[in-house]
Amino acid sequence: MLRKTLSILLAITGCLLFSQISFGTFIPTEDIKNPYQVFSARDANMTKAEFDGVIEKAKRYYTPIVSSHGGRLVINGRWDDDTLNANASQFFGTWNVNMYGGLARHPEMSLDGFAMVLCHELGHHLAGFTFRKGFGGFGGTWAANEGQSDYFAAHSCARELWREETEINASFRGTLPQSVADRCDAVWSTIEEQDLCYRINAGGESLARVLSALKEDPVEPSFETPDVNTVSTVDDNHPDAQCRLDTTYAASVCLAGFDPNLIPGKKSADPFGKEAEKEASNYTCMISSQWQEGLRPRCWFKSTL
């Protein structure tokens, strides 16, 4: 009887571990056509010092926020690891993020693109609704799903980390398609906000190109070719690269203020239901909260309100 009980507990523990890690990957491993390719420091658009600097900046900002939720934030910067991914997990009060040099050194990855990968992984912990249901019923509601983590990266995290870097933000003026600049200018009223919008979109474009290259897509994602697919219910899985670019683009022009100290919907009686979505609508752009710009793309999101 004791042996049987121990076997059951080990099986449950294994499911819990698997479910939590599985939520956090930046790109599905099966989408990486050549997972053994290695990029050296010569291929990279950043140095190890810059890689570490992005991580330290995020740690300084988000450590007290995670602490306020009862967690302990650990961000592991593994520059020498050739893994072409990033991941997040939670276990026993520790909120983990693992960032790997293999992905950071990809020739399509900019330093800001790398920062937004980190923001995506932090988003699994902090972005809130919409949540991903756990594997086999396990895993609870700690993890925001993939689309929401992308949205959080552009809507909140990158904005918080880069808000005061006005000179760097200004350097992105004139670097994006005119249609993107026009949209940023139409939505944001100040030069500083417009510049930040440009920078966020440049980072999102870098990410989409990396994802497309790893998957060896025949067509590169573009701001001019939005994903026209629509889902009938929220898709928790990793969207295609074009849909992910559409998500960060939409989030960059969302005027709703996200409260970085709140995880919308996490404490709702049903974190997957309408109550959670209503709470989230107070801090993001949804039709139910009277927003027309910055809506999550229909290629992965479907409102229940």
N, C-alpha and C positions, 0 to 999 in steps of 0.2 A: 504493500500500500504506500509506504514512504517513497519507494523508488518511482512508483507511478505518479505520485504528487510532484516529486522533483522534476520528472520528465515534462509534466504539464507546465510547471513554472518556467523551466528552461525554454520551452517552445513559445510561451507567451512573451518572455523576455526577448527572445530572438525576433519575434514579430514586431515588438515595440522598437527595437533597435533598427530593424530594416525599414519600418515605416517612417521613422523620423529622418534617417539619412536619405531615403528615397525622395523626400519632399524637396531637398535642398540643392540638387544639381542645377547648374546654370544651363546646360545643354544635355539632352538625353545622350547617354553613351552610344546608343545604337545609331544616332544621327551623325556621329563622327566617322566619316568614311575611312580615314587613315589615323587611327588612334595612336599609332606608334611614331608618327612624325615628330621630330624634335627641332625646336627653334632655339638658336643660340642668342647670346647677348648681342651679336652683330645684327641679328634680324629685328631686334626690339626697338620700339619707339620710346623706350624709357630705360633708365638705369636702375640698378638694385636700390640705390638710395632714394630715387623717386618712387619706386614701388613701395618701399618701406614708409616713405613720407605720407603717401595716400592712406595707408593703413593706420598710421599714428594719428592723423587728423580725424579719421572716423572714430577711432577709439576714444579720443578726447571728448568728442561731441556726444557719442552714444552710450558710453559707459554709465554715466549717471542716470540716463533715461532708462536703460535696462535695469539698473539697480532699483529704480523707483517701482518697477514691476516685479521685484523680488528675484531677479535673475542676476547672473554674473556673466558679463560679456567676455568672450575669449575670441580674438581674431588672430589666426595663425597665418603669418606670411611665409610661404614656402617657396622662395625664389628659385632654389636649386631643384625643385621637384618639377618634372616635365609633364605632369598631368595637364591635359587640355580641358580643364573644367574648373569649377568652384562649387562649394557646397556649404550647407548650413544644417545644423541639428540642435536639438535640445535634449538634455538628459540630466536628471538630478539637480535642477536649478542652474546648470551651466548652459548658456546660449552660445553655441559655437559657430564660427565662420572660418572656412579654410580657403585661402587664396593661393593659387599655384603659379609659379613662374612659367610653366609651359603655356598656359593661356595668355599670360601677360606679355610674353615675348612674341606672340603671333604678329606677323608683319602688318596686319590690318588693324591691330589693337593700338589705339592711342592711349595716352596717359589718362585722359578723361573717360575714355571708354572703359578702361580698367576700373576707374573710380565708380562708374555706374554698374559694373558687374558686382563690386562690393556692395553698392547700394541695393542691388537686387537681392543679394543674399541677406542683408540686414532686413530687407522688406519681408522675407519669409517670417521673420520674428516680429516685426513691428507694423506691417502695413494693414493688418486687420482684414475685415470683409473685402473680398470674398476669400473664405477659407477653403482649404482642401481637406476632404474627408480622409480619415486615416485608412491605412492598408488593412483590409479585413475587419474594419470596424475599430481598429486600434489607432493610437496616435493622437487622439483628442483634437483640439482645435488650435494648436500652437502655430500652425503654418499657413500663412497666406498662400494662395495658389500662384501659379507662374505668371499669369497675366497681371494679377494685382501687384506682385512683387516688381514687375517691370514698370507698372504705372507709378508706384510709390517711388521708385528710383528717380524718375524725372519730376514728379509732382512735388515731392517733399525732400528726399535725401540730398540729391545734387543741389537743390536750391539752398538748403540749409548750409551745406559745406562750402558752397561757392559764393554765397550772397555778398560777402565783404571783399571778394577778389575782383574789384571793379576794373582794374587795369587789364588783368588777364581776360575777363569777360569781354571787354571792349575789343580785344584783338580778334574776336570771331565775327565782328561786323564785316560784311562783304564776302564771307567765306561760304555761304550757303546759297542754295537756289533762291531766286528772287521771290518765288511763291511762299517759301518758308519765312523769309524776312518780312514779307508783307503781312503774313498772318500774325507773326510775333508783334509787329508794329501796330496792327489793328486792335489787338487784345490788350497789350501792356502800354501804359500811359507814359512811363518815364524811360529815358535812355538807358538807365541802369537795368531796369527790368527787361527791356528789349534785348540788351546785350546778354543777359543771363539766359534768356530764352534761346538765343542763337547758340550759345555754348552747350546748353543741354541737348539741343538737337544735333549738334556736331558729335557729341558723345554717343547719342543714340544711333546715329548713322554708322559710327565705327563699330558698335556692337553688332548691328545688323549685318555688316559686311563680314565680320569674323564668323558669325553663325552661318551665313550663307557659304563662306569658303570652306568651313569645316564639314558642312553637309554636301559640298560640291554641287550646289544648286546651279542649274544652267542659266538662270536669270538673276542678276543682282538686284536686291531690294532698292527701291527708290521712293522718295517723297511724292513723286508724280504718279505712282502706280499703286494706290492703296488696295489692300486685300478686299475683294468684293464678297467673300463668303460670309454667311450668317449662320449662327448656331441657334438651335431651338432651346438650349439650356446651357448654363455656364460650363465651359470646357476647362477643367483643372489642369490639363496637360500643357506642355510647352507649345506655344503657338509657333507657326512658321516664321522665318526671319522677317518677311514683309509685314505680317501682322504685329510682330513685336516692335518694328520701327513705327508702325501706325500708332501703337500704344504709347510709346515715349513721346511721339509728336503730339498726340492728343493731350497727354498729361502736361506738356510744356506750356500749353495755353489754357490750363484750368486755373481760373481766378479764385476758386474756393480755397479758403485757408485750411490746410491740414494741421491738426494739433499734434506735434511730434511727441507729446507726452501721453497721448491716448492711443490705444489699439482699438479702433472702432469695431464694435460688435462682439468682441471677445467675451465679455461678461453677460451677453444676452442669454436668455433661457434657451434659445435655439440660434446658435451662431451662424447657421446656414440658412436662416429664414428671413422673413420680412422685417422682423424687429431689428435684426442686425443690419440689414440693408438700409432701413430708415435712419439708424444712427450714423452709418457711414455716409449717407446723403447729406448730412450736416457739414461734412468736412471734405467733400469732393464734388466733382461735377457730374450730376445726374439729372435726367429730365424731371424726375420726381421732385427735385429741389430747384426747379425752374432754370436750369442751366441749358444753354444751347451749344456752347463751345466746350471743348475739353472732355467730351463724353468718351467712356471706354469703348473701343471698337467692337462691333458686332461679330467680328471674326473669332472672338472668344467669350464675349460677355453678353448675357441676356438678363435684363432686370425682371424682378418678380413683382414690382410695385405698379 
